[in-house]
Amino acid sequence: MRRFKAAIIGLGRIGQGFDLGGRGAEKLEEARSYAGAFGLHPRIELVAACDPNADRRRLFARLRPKARVYAAIGPMLRAERPEILAVACPTREHARAVREALSGGKPAFLMLEKPFCAAYGEARECARALGRARVRSAVNYSRRWL
């Protein structure tokens, strides 16, 4: 069975934090973050994550020793070339993350968090760039009512 390589941009709450409430993320039966969901899916291999916060990177590395960690998006994308990329960084960074993803090894699928971008113009620019690059994407709104 083919496995897809996945990576995460941002290791805050939706990147990995929602799964860390008193239980070890490596023992999850239910996932509330990208790291948890990717870790549980039999056809996804979580290969890497990036975050500028050193403490978050250390925690991720401790919980997922097979995946690599990076401080910046560009080096991670160039080294890992993930097929699935979750953009879980702060909203103000979404447009930059999309631009870097499209210029640094173009994933097959880009998962974005709500809101899509911080401003309408950025969202329009990103949507057009995703269309031109023929990268499939989705915006995650599943936590809307929690």
KOLZA-501860 format. One record per residue (C-alpha): residue number from 1; residue in one letter; x, y, z. Coordinates in nm, 2 decimals. Layout:
<sites>
i:NUM; aa:a; c1:X; c2:Y; c3:Z;
...
</sites>
This chain:
<sites>
i:1; aa:m; c1:0.00; c2:0.00; c3:0.00;
i:2; aa:r; c1:0.14; c2:0.34; c3:-0.10;
i:3; aa:r; c1:0.21; c2:0.59; c3:0.17;
i:4; aa:f; c1:0.20; c2:0.96; c3:0.12;
i:5; aa:k; c1:0.47; c2:1.19; c3:0.27;
i:6; aa:a; c1:0.32; c2:1.47; c3:0.49;
i:7; aa:a; c1:0.46; c2:1.77; c3:0.66;
i:8; aa:i; c1:0.33; c2:2.04; c3:0.89;
i:9; aa:i; c1:0.40; c2:2.42; c3:0.89;
i:10; aa:g; c1:0.34; c2:2.53; c3:1.25;
i:11; aa:l; c1:0.34; c2:2.33; c3:1.57;
i:12; aa:g; c1:0.10; c2:2.53; c3:1.78;
i:13; aa:r; c1:-0.25; c2:2.41; c3:1.88;
i:14; aa:i; c1:-0.37; c2:2.27; c3:1.55;
i:15; aa:g; c1:-0.03; c2:2.16; c3:1.44;
i:16; aa:q; c1:0.02; c2:1.93; c3:1.75;
i:17; aa:g; c1:-0.10; c2:2.11; c3:2.07;
i:18; aa:f; c1:-0.46; c2:2.00; c3:2.08;
i:19; aa:d; c1:-0.35; c2:1.64; c3:2.12;
i:20; aa:l; c1:-0.12; c2:1.71; c3:2.42;
i:21; aa:g; c1:-0.38; c2:1.76; c3:2.70;
i:22; aa:g; c1:-0.25; c2:1.51; c3:2.95;
i:23; aa:r; c1:-0.19; c2:1.22; c3:2.72;
i:24; aa:g; c1:0.11; c2:1.13; c3:2.52;
i:25; aa:a; c1:0.04; c2:1.21; c3:2.15;
i:26; aa:e; c1:0.21; c2:0.89; c3:2.04;
i:27; aa:k; c1:-0.07; c2:0.69; c3:2.21;
i:28; aa:l; c1:-0.37; c2:0.87; c3:2.07;
i:29; aa:e; c1:-0.68; c2:0.69; c3:1.96;
i:30; aa:e; c1:-0.84; c2:1.01; c3:1.85;
i:31; aa:a; c1:-0.67; c2:1.30; c3:1.68;
i:32; aa:r; c1:-0.73; c2:1.67; c3:1.73;
i:33; aa:s; c1:-0.43; c2:1.80; c3:1.55;
i:34; aa:y; c1:-0.25; c2:1.75; c3:1.22;
i:35; aa:a; c1:0.03; c2:1.56; c3:1.38;
i:36; aa:g; c1:-0.21; c2:1.33; c3:1.56;
i:37; aa:a; c1:-0.42; c2:1.27; c3:1.24;
i:38; aa:f; c1:-0.13; c2:1.21; c3:1.02;
i:39; aa:g; c1:0.02; c2:0.98; c3:1.28;
i:40; aa:l; c1:-0.29; c2:0.77; c3:1.30;
i:41; aa:h; c1:-0.36; c2:0.74; c3:0.92;
i:42; aa:p; c1:-0.22; c2:0.41; c3:0.78;
i:43; aa:r; c1:-0.14; c2:0.57; c3:0.44;
i:44; aa:i; c1:0.03; c2:0.88; c3:0.56;
i:45; aa:e; c1:0.39; c2:0.91; c3:0.68;
i:46; aa:l; c1:0.46; c2:1.22; c3:0.88;
i:47; aa:v; c1:0.81; c2:1.31; c3:0.76;
i:48; aa:a; c1:0.86; c2:1.66; c3:0.90;
i:49; aa:a; c1:0.74; c2:1.97; c3:1.06;
i:50; aa:c; c1:0.86; c2:2.33; c3:1.10;
i:51; aa:d; c1:0.81; c2:2.60; c3:1.35;
i:52; aa:p; c1:1.03; c2:2.89; c3:1.46;
i:53; aa:n; c1:0.97; c2:2.80; c3:1.83;
i:54; aa:a; c1:1.25; c2:2.58; c3:1.95;
i:55; aa:d; c1:1.04; c2:2.44; c3:2.24;
i:56; aa:r; c1:0.77; c2:2.32; c3:2.00;
i:57; aa:r; c1:1.03; c2:2.17; c3:1.77;
i:58; aa:r; c1:1.19; c2:1.98; c3:2.06;
i:59; aa:l; c1:0.85; c2:1.84; c3:2.18;
i:60; aa:f; c1:0.76; c2:1.73; c3:1.83;
i:61; aa:a; c1:1.10; c2:1.56; c3:1.79;
i:62; aa:r; c1:1.06; c2:1.38; c3:2.12;
i:63; aa:l; c1:0.71; c2:1.26; c3:2.04;
i:64; aa:r; c1:0.78; c2:1.17; c3:1.68;
i:65; aa:p; c1:1.15; c2:1.06; c3:1.65;
i:66; aa:k; c1:1.12; c2:0.94; c3:1.29;
i:67; aa:a; c1:1.01; c2:1.28; c3:1.16;
i:68; aa:r; c1:1.25; c2:1.57; c3:1.11;
i:69; aa:v; c1:1.21; c2:1.92; c3:1.24;
i:70; aa:y; c1:1.30; c2:2.25; c3:1.09;
i:71; aa:a; c1:1.30; c2:2.61; c3:1.20;
i:72; aa:a; c1:1.19; c2:2.74; c3:0.86;
i:73; aa:i; c1:0.96; c2:2.64; c3:0.57;
i:74; aa:g; c1:1.20; c2:2.66; c3:0.28;
i:75; aa:p; c1:1.46; c2:2.42; c3:0.40;
i:76; aa:m; c1:1.19; c2:2.17; c3:0.51;
i:77; aa:l; c1:1.02; c2:2.17; c3:0.17;
i:78; aa:r; c1:1.35; c2:2.14; c3:-0.02;
i:79; aa:a; c1:1.47; c2:1.85; c3:0.19;
i:80; aa:e; c1:1.15; c2:1.66; c3:0.24;
i:81; aa:r; c1:0.93; c2:1.73; c3:-0.07;
i:82; aa:p; c1:0.61; c2:1.63; c3:0.10;
i:83; aa:e; c1:0.30; c2:1.53; c3:-0.10;
i:84; aa:i; c1:0.06; c2:1.66; c3:0.17;
i:85; aa:l; c1:0.13; c2:1.98; c3:0.35;
i:86; aa:a; c1:-0.07; c2:2.12; c3:0.64;
i:87; aa:v; c1:-0.05; c2:2.50; c3:0.69;
i:88; aa:a; c1:-0.11; c2:2.54; c3:1.06;
i:89; aa:c; c1:0.09; c2:2.85; c3:1.13;
i:90; aa:p; c1:-0.07; c2:3.18; c3:1.25;
i:91; aa:t; c1:-0.32; c2:3.33; c3:1.00;
i:92; aa:r; c1:-0.09; c2:3.63; c3:0.93;
i:93; aa:e; c1:0.16; c2:3.38; c3:0.79;
i:94; aa:h; c1:-0.08; c2:3.18; c3:0.57;
i:95; aa:a; c1:-0.01; c2:3.37; c3:0.25;
i:96; aa:r; c1:0.36; c2:3.35; c3:0.29;
i:97; aa:a; c1:0.34; c2:2.98; c3:0.37;
i:98; aa:v; c1:0.13; c2:2.92; c3:0.05;
i:99; aa:r; c1:0.38; c2:3.11; c3:-0.16;
i:100; aa:e; c1:0.67; c2:2.92; c3:-0.02;
i:101; aa:a; c1:0.49; c2:2.59; c3:-0.06;
i:102; aa:l; c1:0.43; c2:2.66; c3:-0.43;
i:103; aa:s; c1:0.79; c2:2.77; c3:-0.49;
i:104; aa:g; c1:0.96; c2:2.50; c3:-0.28;
i:105; aa:g; c1:0.87; c2:2.16; c3:-0.41;
i:106; aa:k; c1:0.50; c2:2.20; c3:-0.48;
i:107; aa:p; c1:0.29; c2:1.95; c3:-0.28;
i:108; aa:a; c1:0.01; c2:1.75; c3:-0.44;
i:109; aa:f; c1:-0.23; c2:1.86; c3:-0.17;
i:110; aa:l; c1:-0.23; c2:2.17; c3:0.06;
i:111; aa:m; c1:-0.44; c2:2.17; c3:0.38;
i:112; aa:l; c1:-0.51; c2:2.52; c3:0.52;
i:113; aa:e; c1:-0.66; c2:2.64; c3:0.84;
i:114; aa:k; c1:-0.93; c2:2.90; c3:0.88;
i:115; aa:p; c1:-0.93; c2:3.18; c3:0.81;
i:116; aa:f; c1:-0.77; c2:3.11; c3:0.47;
i:117; aa:c; c1:-0.57; c2:3.43; c3:0.48;
i:118; aa:a; c1:-0.56; c2:3.75; c3:0.69;
i:119; aa:a; c1:-0.69; c2:3.97; c3:0.41;
i:120; aa:y; c1:-0.92; c2:3.93; c3:0.11;
i:121; aa:g; c1:-0.64; c2:4.03; c3:-0.13;
i:122; aa:e; c1:-0.40; c2:3.77; c3:0.01;
i:123; aa:a; c1:-0.68; c2:3.51; c3:-0.02;
i:124; aa:r; c1:-0.75; c2:3.59; c3:-0.38;
i:125; aa:e; c1:-0.38; c2:3.59; c3:-0.46;
i:126; aa:c; c1:-0.33; c2:3.25; c3:-0.29;
i:127; aa:a; c1:-0.64; c2:3.10; c3:-0.45;
i:128; aa:r; c1:-0.52; c2:3.20; c3:-0.80;
i:129; aa:a; c1:-0.17; c2:3.08; c3:-0.74;
i:130; aa:l; c1:-0.30; c2:2.74; c3:-0.62;
i:131; aa:g; c1:-0.51; c2:2.72; c3:-0.93;
i:132; aa:r; c1:-0.22; c2:2.81; c3:-1.16;
i:133; aa:a; c1:0.00; c2:2.55; c3:-0.99;
i:134; aa:r; c1:-0.28; c2:2.29; c3:-1.01;
i:135; aa:v; c1:-0.23; c2:2.21; c3:-0.64;
i:136; aa:r; c1:-0.54; c2:2.07; c3:-0.48;
i:137; aa:s; c1:-0.63; c2:2.24; c3:-0.15;
i:138; aa:a; c1:-0.89; c2:2.26; c3:0.12;
i:139; aa:v; c1:-0.96; c2:2.48; c3:0.41;
i:140; aa:n; c1:-1.03; c2:2.31; c3:0.74;
i:141; aa:y; c1:-1.34; c2:2.44; c3:0.92;
i:142; aa:s; c1:-1.42; c2:2.13; c3:1.11;
i:143; aa:r; c1:-1.36; c2:2.28; c3:1.46;
i:144; aa:r; c1:-1.61; c2:2.56; c3:1.39;
i:145; aa:w; c1:-1.86; c2:2.48; c3:1.66;
i:146; aa:l; c1:-1.62; c2:2.34; c3:1.93;
</sites>
